[in-house]
Amino acid sequence: MDELLKHKDDKGPIGDLARELIVIMNDYKAGSINKADRDEIINEVTAIYKAHGHADQEIVAKWAINITKVLLSVV
């Protein structure tokens, strides 16, 4: 979560992705969604950002992959 919070105020795709993932993780922590749903939503959201045609697409894709691994490991 620290990595997400570090980027939550960033402009551009990494900030947008961070904010979306924070909402997902907060929903999970609040019990609004279960682990399976959380994992599916995280994978779907990050896939969208990785596929989006940004000029800095490679940076966004690498960050999305790394943050996805971290978030999916949260129990």
PDB file of N, CA, C and O in Angstrom:
ATOM      1  N   MET A   1       0.818  -1.195   0.000  1.00  0.00           N
ATOM      2  CA  MET A   1       0.000   0.000   0.000  1.00  0.00           C
ATOM      3  C   MET A   1       0.862   1.260   0.000  1.00  0.00           C
ATOM      4  O   MET A   1       0.457   2.287  -0.543  1.00  0.00           O
ATOM      5  N   ASP A   2       2.041   1.187   0.602  1.00  0.00           N
ATOM      6  CA  ASP A   2       2.904   2.369   0.632  1.00  0.00           C
ATOM      7  C   ASP A   2       3.240   2.846  -0.775  1.00  0.00           C
ATOM      8  O   ASP A   2       3.276   4.047  -1.041  1.00  0.00           O
ATOM      9  N   GLU A   3       3.485   1.894  -1.674  1.00  0.00           N
ATOM     10  CA  GLU A   3       3.813   2.251  -3.065  1.00  0.00           C
ATOM     11  C   GLU A   3       2.628   2.945  -3.724  1.00  0.00           C
ATOM     12  O   GLU A   3       2.808   3.908  -4.470  1.00  0.00           O
ATOM     13  N   LEU A   4       1.423   2.463  -3.454  1.00  0.00           N
ATOM     14  CA  LEU A   4       0.229   3.107  -4.013  1.00  0.00           C
ATOM     15  C   LEU A   4       0.062   4.511  -3.458  1.00  0.00           C
ATOM     16  O   LEU A   4      -0.182   5.460  -4.203  1.00  0.00           O
ATOM     17  N   LEU A   5       0.195   4.634  -2.162  1.00  0.00           N
ATOM     18  CA  LEU A   5       0.009   5.927  -1.526  1.00  0.00           C
ATOM     19  C   LEU A   5       1.051   6.937  -1.991  1.00  0.00           C
ATOM     20  O   LEU A   5       0.777   8.134  -2.080  1.00  0.00           O
ATOM     21  N   LYS A   6       2.241   6.443  -2.282  1.00  0.00           N
ATOM     22  CA  LYS A   6       3.308   7.315  -2.772  1.00  0.00           C
ATOM     23  C   LYS A   6       2.933   7.957  -4.110  1.00  0.00           C
ATOM     24  O   LYS A   6       3.363   9.070  -4.411  1.00  0.00           O
ATOM     25  N   HIS A   7       2.126   7.249  -4.913  1.00  0.00           N
ATOM     26  CA  HIS A   7       1.796   7.717  -6.259  1.00  0.00           C
ATOM     27  C   HIS A   7       0.357   8.223  -6.400  1.00  0.00           C
ATOM     28  O   HIS A   7      -0.057   8.601  -7.496  1.00  0.00           O
ATOM     29  N   LYS A   8      -0.403   8.232  -5.310  1.00  0.00           N
ATOM     30  CA  LYS A   8      -1.828   8.566  -5.427  1.00  0.00           C
ATOM     31  C   LYS A   8      -2.097   9.981  -5.925  1.00  0.00           C
ATOM     32  O   LYS A   8      -3.152  10.241  -6.503  1.00  0.00           O
ATOM     33  N   ASP A   9      -1.163  10.894  -5.711  1.00  0.00           N
ATOM     34  CA  ASP A   9      -1.364  12.269  -6.156  1.00  0.00           C
ATOM     35  C   ASP A   9      -0.661  12.586  -7.471  1.00  0.00           C
ATOM     36  O   ASP A   9      -0.701  13.723  -7.941  1.00  0.00           O
ATOM     37  N   ASP A  10      -0.010  11.573  -8.068  1.00  0.00           N
ATOM     38  CA  ASP A  10       0.662  11.770  -9.350  1.00  0.00           C
ATOM     39  C   ASP A  10      -0.352  12.069 -10.441  1.00  0.00           C
ATOM     40  O   ASP A  10      -1.471  11.557 -10.424  1.00  0.00           O
ATOM     41  N   LYS A  11       0.047  12.891 -11.372  1.00  0.00           N
ATOM     42  CA  LYS A  11      -0.770  13.121 -12.565  1.00  0.00           C
ATOM     43  C   LYS A  11      -0.407  12.052 -13.587  1.00  0.00           C
ATOM     44  O   LYS A  11       0.712  11.537 -13.577  1.00  0.00           O
ATOM     45  N   GLY A  12      -1.327  11.721 -14.451  1.00  0.00           N
ATOM     46  CA  GLY A  12      -1.053  10.756 -15.491  1.00  0.00           C
ATOM     47  C   GLY A  12      -1.472   9.349 -15.116  1.00  0.00           C
ATOM     48  O   GLY A  12      -2.125   9.140 -14.094  1.00  0.00           O
ATOM     49  N   PRO A  13      -1.097   8.387 -15.940  1.00  0.00           N
ATOM     50  CA  PRO A  13      -1.602   7.022 -15.800  1.00  0.00           C
ATOM     51  C   PRO A  13      -1.177   6.324 -14.510  1.00  0.00           C
ATOM     52  O   PRO A  13      -1.959   5.548 -13.961  1.00  0.00           O
ATOM     53  N   ILE A  14       0.021   6.569 -14.014  1.00  0.00           N
ATOM     54  CA  ILE A  14       0.438   5.894 -12.779  1.00  0.00           C
ATOM     55  C   ILE A  14      -0.392   6.411 -11.605  1.00  0.00           C
ATOM     56  O   ILE A  14      -0.811   5.624 -10.757  1.00  0.00           O
ATOM     57  N   GLY A  15      -0.631   7.690 -11.544  1.00  0.00           N
ATOM     58  CA  GLY A  15      -1.488   8.240 -10.489  1.00  0.00           C
ATOM     59  C   GLY A  15      -2.918   7.728 -10.598  1.00  0.00           C
ATOM     60  O   GLY A  15      -3.541   7.383  -9.595  1.00  0.00           O
ATOM     61  N   ASP A  16      -3.431   7.682 -11.820  1.00  0.00           N
ATOM     62  CA  ASP A  16      -4.788   7.165 -12.036  1.00  0.00           C
ATOM     63  C   ASP A  16      -4.889   5.713 -11.588  1.00  0.00           C
ATOM     64  O   ASP A  16      -5.839   5.327 -10.907  1.00  0.00           O
ATOM     65  N   LEU A  17      -3.902   4.914 -11.976  1.00  0.00           N
ATOM     66  CA  LEU A  17      -3.904   3.500 -11.601  1.00  0.00           C
ATOM     67  C   LEU A  17      -3.774   3.351 -10.091  1.00  0.00           C
ATOM     68  O   LEU A  17      -4.473   2.537  -9.488  1.00  0.00           O
ATOM     69  N   ALA A  18      -2.899   4.117  -9.482  1.00  0.00           N
ATOM     70  CA  ALA A  18      -2.728   4.046  -8.029  1.00  0.00           C
ATOM     71  C   ALA A  18      -4.045   4.336  -7.318  1.00  0.00           C
ATOM     72  O   ALA A  18      -4.416   3.618  -6.390  1.00  0.00           O
ATOM     73  N   ARG A  19      -4.745   5.365  -7.736  1.00  0.00           N
ATOM     74  CA  ARG A  19      -6.019   5.720  -7.098  1.00  0.00           C
ATOM     75  C   ARG A  19      -7.056   4.616  -7.273  1.00  0.00           C
ATOM     76  O   ARG A  19      -7.797   4.312  -6.338  1.00  0.00           O
ATOM     77  N   GLU A  20      -7.118   4.017  -8.452  1.00  0.00           N
ATOM     78  CA  GLU A  20      -8.064   2.920  -8.673  1.00  0.00           C
ATOM     79  C   GLU A  20      -7.728   1.719  -7.788  1.00  0.00           C
ATOM     80  O   GLU A  20      -8.616   1.096  -7.206  1.00  0.00           O
ATOM     81  N   LEU A  21      -6.443   1.405  -7.697  1.00  0.00           N
ATOM     82  CA  LEU A  21      -6.038   0.259  -6.888  1.00  0.00           C
ATOM     83  C   LEU A  21      -6.252   0.515  -5.395  1.00  0.00           C
ATOM     84  O   LEU A  21      -6.559  -0.415  -4.651  1.00  0.00           O
ATOM     85  N   ILE A  22      -6.096   1.742  -4.957  1.00  0.00           N
ATOM     86  CA  ILE A  22      -6.377   2.077  -3.557  1.00  0.00           C
ATOM     87  C   ILE A  22      -7.847   1.821  -3.235  1.00  0.00           C
ATOM     88  O   ILE A  22      -8.162   1.272  -2.180  1.00  0.00           O
ATOM     89  N   VAL A  23      -8.734   2.209  -4.123  1.00  0.00           N
ATOM     90  CA  VAL A  23     -10.167   1.967  -3.922  1.00  0.00           C
ATOM     91  C   VAL A  23     -10.436   0.466  -3.812  1.00  0.00           C
ATOM     92  O   VAL A  23     -11.180   0.028  -2.935  1.00  0.00           O
ATOM     93  N   ILE A  24      -9.835  -0.311  -4.696  1.00  0.00           N
ATOM     94  CA  ILE A  24     -10.027  -1.761  -4.681  1.00  0.00           C
ATOM     95  C   ILE A  24      -9.531  -2.348  -3.360  1.00  0.00           C
ATOM     96  O   ILE A  24     -10.223  -3.150  -2.733  1.00  0.00           O
ATOM     97  N   MET A  25      -8.331  -1.945  -2.941  1.00  0.00           N
ATOM     98  CA  MET A  25      -7.774  -2.476  -1.697  1.00  0.00           C
ATOM     99  C   MET A  25      -8.599  -2.034  -0.485  1.00  0.00           C
ATOM    100  O   MET A  25      -8.777  -2.809   0.455  1.00  0.00           O
ATOM    101  N   ASN A  26      -9.097  -0.815  -0.499  1.00  0.00           N
ATOM    102  CA  ASN A  26      -9.950  -0.358   0.605  1.00  0.00           C
ATOM    103  C   ASN A  26     -11.246  -1.149   0.658  1.00  0.00           C
ATOM    104  O   ASN A  26     -11.717  -1.493   1.742  1.00  0.00           O
ATOM    105  N   ASP A  27     -11.829  -1.441  -0.501  1.00  0.00           N
ATOM    106  CA  ASP A  27     -13.039  -2.274  -0.551  1.00  0.00           C
ATOM    107  C   ASP A  27     -12.756  -3.663   0.013  1.00  0.00           C
ATOM    108  O   ASP A  27     -13.571  -4.216   0.752  1.00  0.00           O
ATOM    109  N   TYR A  28     -11.603  -4.223  -0.334  1.00  0.00           N
ATOM    110  CA  TYR A  28     -11.221  -5.538   0.169  1.00  0.00           C
ATOM    111  C   TYR A  28     -11.047  -5.509   1.686  1.00  0.00           C
ATOM    112  O   TYR A  28     -11.550  -6.384   2.391  1.00  0.00           O
ATOM    113  N   LYS A  29     -10.341  -4.512   2.178  1.00  0.00           N
ATOM    114  CA  LYS A  29     -10.106  -4.396   3.625  1.00  0.00           C
ATOM    115  C   LYS A  29     -11.408  -4.183   4.384  1.00  0.00           C
ATOM    116  O   LYS A  29     -11.546  -4.639   5.519  1.00  0.00           O
ATOM    117  N   ALA A  30     -12.361  -3.494   3.768  1.00  0.00           N
ATOM    118  CA  ALA A  30     -13.656  -3.239   4.404  1.00  0.00           C
ATOM    119  C   ALA A  30     -14.590  -4.440   4.325  1.00  0.00           C
ATOM    120  O   ALA A  30     -15.648  -4.451   4.953  1.00  0.00           O
ATOM    121  N   GLY A  31     -14.199  -5.452   3.552  1.00  0.00           N
ATOM    122  CA  GLY A  31     -15.030  -6.642   3.410  1.00  0.00           C
ATOM    123  C   GLY A  31     -16.087  -6.531   2.333  1.00  0.00           C
ATOM    124  O   GLY A  31     -16.953  -7.399   2.225  1.00  0.00           O
ATOM    125  N   SER A  32     -16.033  -5.483   1.537  1.00  0.00           N
ATOM    126  CA  SER A  32     -17.010  -5.294   0.465  1.00  0.00           C
ATOM    127  C   SER A  32     -16.820  -6.274  -0.679  1.00  0.00           C
ATOM    128  O   SER A  32     -17.774  -6.642  -1.364  1.00  0.00           O
ATOM    129  N   ILE A  33     -15.566  -6.697  -0.879  1.00  0.00           N
ATOM    130  CA  ILE A  33     -15.274  -7.708  -1.899  1.00  0.00           C
ATOM    131  C   ILE A  33     -14.377  -8.770  -1.276  1.00  0.00           C
ATOM    132  O   ILE A  33     -13.629  -8.499  -0.337  1.00  0.00           O
ATOM    133  N   ASN A  34     -14.466  -9.983  -1.814  1.00  0.00           N
ATOM    134  CA  ASN A  34     -13.624 -11.059  -1.290  1.00  0.00           C
ATOM    135  C   ASN A  34     -12.288 -11.101  -2.038  1.00  0.00           C
ATOM    136  O   ASN A  34     -12.081 -10.355  -2.995  1.00  0.00           O
ATOM    137  N   LYS A  35     -11.394 -11.973  -1.597  1.00  0.00           N
ATOM    138  CA  LYS A  35     -10.053 -12.045  -2.170  1.00  0.00           C
ATOM    139  C   LYS A  35     -10.086 -12.399  -3.655  1.00  0.00           C
ATOM    140  O   LYS A  35      -9.345 -11.818  -4.447  1.00  0.00           O
ATOM    141  N   ALA A  36     -10.934 -13.339  -4.031  1.00  0.00           N
ATOM    142  CA  ALA A  36     -11.021 -13.747  -5.440  1.00  0.00           C
ATOM    143  C   ALA A  36     -11.465 -12.577  -6.318  1.00  0.00           C
ATOM    144  O   ALA A  36     -10.904 -12.347  -7.389  1.00  0.00           O
ATOM    145  N   ASP A  37     -12.475 -11.843  -5.855  1.00  0.00           N
ATOM    146  CA  ASP A  37     -12.942 -10.674  -6.609  1.00  0.00           C
ATOM    147  C   ASP A  37     -11.866  -9.601  -6.667  1.00  0.00           C
ATOM    148  O   ASP A  37     -11.639  -8.994  -7.714  1.00  0.00           O
ATOM    149  N   ARG A  38     -11.198  -9.368  -5.528  1.00  0.00           N
ATOM    150  CA  ARG A  38     -10.120  -8.381  -5.491  1.00  0.00           C
ATOM    151  C   ARG A  38      -9.044  -8.711  -6.516  1.00  0.00           C
ATOM    152  O   ARG A  38      -8.611  -7.851  -7.282  1.00  0.00           O
ATOM    153  N   ASP A  39      -8.618  -9.979  -6.516  1.00  0.00           N
ATOM    154  CA  ASP A  39      -7.566 -10.394  -7.436  1.00  0.00           C
ATOM    155  C   ASP A  39      -7.993 -10.224  -8.897  1.00  0.00           C
ATOM    156  O   ASP A  39      -7.219  -9.764  -9.735  1.00  0.00           O
ATOM    157  N   GLU A  40      -9.237 -10.604  -9.180  1.00  0.00           N
ATOM    158  CA  GLU A  40      -9.737 -10.482 -10.553  1.00  0.00           C
ATOM    159  C   GLU A  40      -9.805  -9.016 -10.983  1.00  0.00           C
ATOM    160  O   GLU A  40      -9.390  -8.676 -12.092  1.00  0.00           O
ATOM    161  N   ILE A  41     -10.320  -8.158 -10.123  1.00  0.00           N
ATOM    162  CA  ILE A  41     -10.444  -6.741 -10.455  1.00  0.00           C
ATOM    163  C   ILE A  41      -9.066  -6.105 -10.628  1.00  0.00           C
ATOM    164  O   ILE A  41      -8.851  -5.332 -11.562  1.00  0.00           O
ATOM    165  N   ILE A  42      -8.133  -6.427  -9.731  1.00  0.00           N
ATOM    166  CA  ILE A  42      -6.775  -5.882  -9.847  1.00  0.00           C
ATOM    167  C   ILE A  42      -6.151  -6.296 -11.167  1.00  0.00           C
ATOM    168  O   ILE A  42      -5.554  -5.472 -11.860  1.00  0.00           O
ATOM    169  N   ASN A  43      -6.284  -7.564 -11.518  1.00  0.00           N
ATOM    170  CA  ASN A  43      -5.713  -8.038 -12.784  1.00  0.00           C
ATOM    171  C   ASN A  43      -6.357  -7.350 -13.982  1.00  0.00           C
ATOM    172  O   ASN A  43      -5.666  -6.988 -14.934  1.00  0.00           O
ATOM    173  N   GLU A  44      -7.676  -7.166 -13.943  1.00  0.00           N
ATOM    174  CA  GLU A  44      -8.373  -6.517 -15.051  1.00  0.00           C
ATOM    175  C   GLU A  44      -7.955  -5.049 -15.187  1.00  0.00           C
ATOM    176  O   GLU A  44      -7.676  -4.576 -16.288  1.00  0.00           O
ATOM    177  N   VAL A  45      -7.916  -4.342 -14.070  1.00  0.00           N
ATOM    178  CA  VAL A  45      -7.570  -2.918 -14.102  1.00  0.00           C
ATOM    179  C   VAL A  45      -6.134  -2.729 -14.582  1.00  0.00           C
ATOM    180  O   VAL A  45      -5.873  -1.869 -15.424  1.00  0.00           O
ATOM    181  N   THR A  46      -5.208  -3.517 -14.061  1.00  0.00           N
ATOM    182  CA  THR A  46      -3.820  -3.345 -14.476  1.00  0.00           C
ATOM    183  C   THR A  46      -3.622  -3.741 -15.943  1.00  0.00           C
ATOM    184  O   THR A  46      -2.797  -3.149 -16.638  1.00  0.00           O
ATOM    185  N   ALA A  47      -4.367  -4.732 -16.408  1.00  0.00           N
ATOM    186  CA  ALA A  47      -4.275  -5.123 -17.819  1.00  0.00           C
ATOM    187  C   ALA A  47      -4.724  -3.980 -18.727  1.00  0.00           C
ATOM    188  O   ALA A  47      -4.136  -3.747 -19.782  1.00  0.00           O
ATOM    189  N   ILE A  48      -5.758  -3.279 -18.312  1.00  0.00           N
ATOM    190  CA  ILE A  48      -6.245  -2.139 -19.094  1.00  0.00           C
ATOM    191  C   ILE A  48      -5.163  -1.068 -19.180  1.00  0.00           C
ATOM    192  O   ILE A  48      -4.909  -0.520 -20.252  1.00  0.00           O
ATOM    193  N   TYR A  49      -4.531  -0.773 -18.053  1.00  0.00           N
ATOM    194  CA  TYR A  49      -3.485   0.250 -18.065  1.00  0.00           C
ATOM    195  C   TYR A  49      -2.263  -0.195 -18.856  1.00  0.00           C
ATOM    196  O   TYR A  49      -1.637   0.615 -19.539  1.00  0.00           O
ATOM    197  N   LYS A  50      -1.921  -1.472 -18.769  1.00  0.00           N
ATOM    198  CA  LYS A  50      -0.765  -1.964 -19.528  1.00  0.00           C
ATOM    199  C   LYS A  50      -1.027  -1.890 -21.025  1.00  0.00           C
ATOM    200  O   LYS A  50      -0.104  -1.664 -21.807  1.00  0.00           O
ATOM    201  N   ALA A  51      -2.272  -2.076 -21.428  1.00  0.00           N
ATOM    202  CA  ALA A  51      -2.613  -2.099 -22.850  1.00  0.00           C
ATOM    203  C   ALA A  51      -2.876  -0.700 -23.408  1.00  0.00           C
ATOM    204  O   ALA A  51      -2.863  -0.502 -24.623  1.00  0.00           O
ATOM    205  N   HIS A  52      -3.111   0.251 -22.538  1.00  0.00           N
ATOM    206  CA  HIS A  52      -3.454   1.601 -22.991  1.00  0.00           C
ATOM    207  C   HIS A  52      -2.270   2.239 -23.704  1.00  0.00           C
ATOM    208  O   HIS A  52      -1.125   2.042 -23.298  1.00  0.00           O
ATOM    209  N   GLY A  53      -2.525   2.984 -24.736  1.00  0.00           N
ATOM    210  CA  GLY A  53      -1.474   3.538 -25.588  1.00  0.00           C
ATOM    211  C   GLY A  53      -0.877   4.834 -25.099  1.00  0.00           C
ATOM    212  O   GLY A  53      -0.980   5.852 -25.783  1.00  0.00           O
ATOM    213  N   HIS A  54      -0.262   4.828 -23.946  1.00  0.00           N
ATOM    214  CA  HIS A  54       0.405   6.027 -23.437  1.00  0.00           C
ATOM    215  C   HIS A  54       1.809   6.128 -24.005  1.00  0.00           C
ATOM    216  O   HIS A  54       2.415   5.118 -24.364  1.00  0.00           O
ATOM    217  N   ALA A  55       2.321   7.337 -24.085  1.00  0.00           N
ATOM    218  CA  ALA A  55       3.696   7.538 -24.544  1.00  0.00           C
ATOM    219  C   ALA A  55       4.676   6.865 -23.593  1.00  0.00           C
ATOM    220  O   ALA A  55       5.733   6.390 -24.008  1.00  0.00           O
ATOM    221  N   ASP A  56       4.317   6.830 -22.322  1.00  0.00           N
ATOM    222  CA  ASP A  56       5.178   6.194 -21.322  1.00  0.00           C
ATOM    223  C   ASP A  56       4.666   4.793 -20.978  1.00  0.00           C
ATOM    224  O   ASP A  56       4.754   4.350 -19.832  1.00  0.00           O
ATOM    225  N   GLN A  57       4.139   4.119 -21.972  1.00  0.00           N
ATOM    226  CA  GLN A  57       3.493   2.818 -21.786  1.00  0.00           C
ATOM    227  C   GLN A  57       4.407   1.810 -21.094  1.00  0.00           C
ATOM    228  O   GLN A  57       3.945   1.073 -20.223  1.00  0.00           O
ATOM    229  N   GLU A  58       5.677   1.757 -21.453  1.00  0.00           N
ATOM    230  CA  GLU A  58       6.574   0.775 -20.858  1.00  0.00           C
ATOM    231  C   GLU A  58       6.731   1.013 -19.355  1.00  0.00           C
ATOM    232  O   GLU A  58       6.747   0.062 -18.574  1.00  0.00           O
ATOM    233  N   ILE A  59       6.844   2.257 -18.959  1.00  0.00           N
ATOM    234  CA  ILE A  59       6.976   2.583 -17.537  1.00  0.00           C
ATOM    235  C   ILE A  59       5.706   2.193 -16.795  1.00  0.00           C
ATOM    236  O   ILE A  59       5.773   1.597 -15.720  1.00  0.00           O
ATOM    237  N   VAL A  60       4.561   2.520 -17.356  1.00  0.00           N
ATOM    238  CA  VAL A  60       3.283   2.182 -16.738  1.00  0.00           C
ATOM    239  C   VAL A  60       3.133   0.669 -16.638  1.00  0.00           C
ATOM    240  O   VAL A  60       2.717   0.155 -15.600  1.00  0.00           O
ATOM    241  N   ALA A  61       3.465  -0.042 -17.702  1.00  0.00           N
ATOM    242  CA  ALA A  61       3.336  -1.498 -17.701  1.00  0.00           C
ATOM    243  C   ALA A  61       4.226  -2.127 -16.633  1.00  0.00           C
ATOM    244  O   ALA A  61       3.784  -3.018 -15.907  1.00  0.00           O
ATOM    245  N   LYS A  62       5.457  -1.680 -16.531  1.00  0.00           N
ATOM    246  CA  LYS A  62       6.361  -2.243 -15.521  1.00  0.00           C
ATOM    247  C   LYS A  62       5.847  -1.959 -14.116  1.00  0.00           C
ATOM    248  O   LYS A  62       5.860  -2.840 -13.257  1.00  0.00           O
ATOM    249  N   TRP A  63       5.394  -0.733 -13.881  1.00  0.00           N
ATOM    250  CA  TRP A  63       4.882  -0.389 -12.564  1.00  0.00           C
ATOM    251  C   TRP A  63       3.628  -1.209 -12.259  1.00  0.00           C
ATOM    252  O   TRP A  63       3.465  -1.705 -11.144  1.00  0.00           O
ATOM    253  N   ALA A  64       2.749  -1.349 -13.242  1.00  0.00           N
ATOM    254  CA  ALA A  64       1.517  -2.118 -13.048  1.00  0.00           C
ATOM    255  C   ALA A  64       1.827  -3.570 -12.707  1.00  0.00           C
ATOM    256  O   ALA A  64       1.182  -4.147 -11.832  1.00  0.00           O
ATOM    257  N   ILE A  65       2.791  -4.161 -13.376  1.00  0.00           N
ATOM    258  CA  ILE A  65       3.170  -5.546 -13.099  1.00  0.00           C
ATOM    259  C   ILE A  65       3.711  -5.668 -11.687  1.00  0.00           C
ATOM    260  O   ILE A  65       3.321  -6.570 -10.946  1.00  0.00           O
ATOM    261  N   ASN A  66       4.600  -4.774 -11.313  1.00  0.00           N
ATOM    262  CA  ASN A  66       5.195  -4.844  -9.976  1.00  0.00           C
ATOM    263  C   ASN A  66       4.160  -4.631  -8.878  1.00  0.00           C
ATOM    264  O   ASN A  66       4.136  -5.379  -7.901  1.00  0.00           O
ATOM    265  N   ILE A  67       3.310  -3.625  -9.024  1.00  0.00           N
ATOM    266  CA  ILE A  67       2.328  -3.353  -7.982  1.00  0.00           C
ATOM    267  C   ILE A  67       1.282  -4.450  -7.911  1.00  0.00           C
ATOM    268  O   ILE A  67       0.765  -4.736  -6.831  1.00  0.00           O
ATOM    269  N   THR A  68       0.958  -5.073  -9.043  1.00  0.00           N
ATOM    270  CA  THR A  68       0.005  -6.186  -9.040  1.00  0.00           C
ATOM    271  C   THR A  68       0.548  -7.347  -8.230  1.00  0.00           C
ATOM    272  O   THR A  68      -0.185  -7.941  -7.439  1.00  0.00           O
ATOM    273  N   LYS A  69       1.803  -7.678  -8.408  1.00  0.00           N
ATOM    274  CA  LYS A  69       2.423  -8.752  -7.645  1.00  0.00           C
ATOM    275  C   LYS A  69       2.343  -8.481  -6.155  1.00  0.00           C
ATOM    276  O   LYS A  69       2.037  -9.379  -5.370  1.00  0.00           O
ATOM    277  N   VAL A  70       2.616  -7.251  -5.767  1.00  0.00           N
ATOM    278  CA  VAL A  70       2.578  -6.884  -4.350  1.00  0.00           C
ATOM    279  C   VAL A  70       1.158  -6.982  -3.808  1.00  0.00           C
ATOM    280  O   VAL A  70       0.937  -7.566  -2.747  1.00  0.00           O
ATOM    281  N   LEU A  71       0.207  -6.419  -4.523  1.00  0.00           N
ATOM    282  CA  LEU A  71      -1.174  -6.400  -4.025  1.00  0.00           C
ATOM    283  C   LEU A  71      -1.782  -7.794  -3.955  1.00  0.00           C
ATOM    284  O   LEU A  71      -2.542  -8.096  -3.035  1.00  0.00           O
ATOM    285  N   LEU A  72      -1.456  -8.633  -4.912  1.00  0.00           N
ATOM    286  CA  LEU A  72      -2.016  -9.983  -4.900  1.00  0.00           C
ATOM    287  C   LEU A  72      -1.430 -10.835  -3.792  1.00  0.00           C
ATOM    288  O   LEU A  72      -2.000 -11.865  -3.433  1.00  0.00           O
ATOM    289  N   SER A  73      -0.298 -10.418  -3.248  1.00  0.00           N
ATOM    290  CA  SER A  73       0.305 -11.170  -2.157  1.00  0.00           C
ATOM    291  C   SER A  73      -0.262 -10.777  -0.793  1.00  0.00           C
ATOM    292  O   SER A  73      -0.009 -11.450   0.206  1.00  0.00           O
ATOM    293  N   VAL A  74      -1.035  -9.676  -0.757  1.00  0.00           N
ATOM    294  CA  VAL A  74      -1.647  -9.235   0.490  1.00  0.00           C
ATOM    295  C   VAL A  74      -2.764 -10.209   0.857  1.00  0.00           C
ATOM    296  O   VAL A  74      -3.620 -10.540   0.038  1.00  0.00           O
ATOM    297  N   VAL A  75      -2.730 -10.649   2.089  1.00  0.00           N
ATOM    298  CA  VAL A  75      -3.743 -11.626   2.536  1.00  0.00           C
ATOM    299  C   VAL A  75      -4.922 -10.950   3.160  1.00  0.00           C
ATOM    300  O   VAL A  75      -5.862 -11.619   3.589  1.00  0.00           O
TER     301      VAL A  75
END
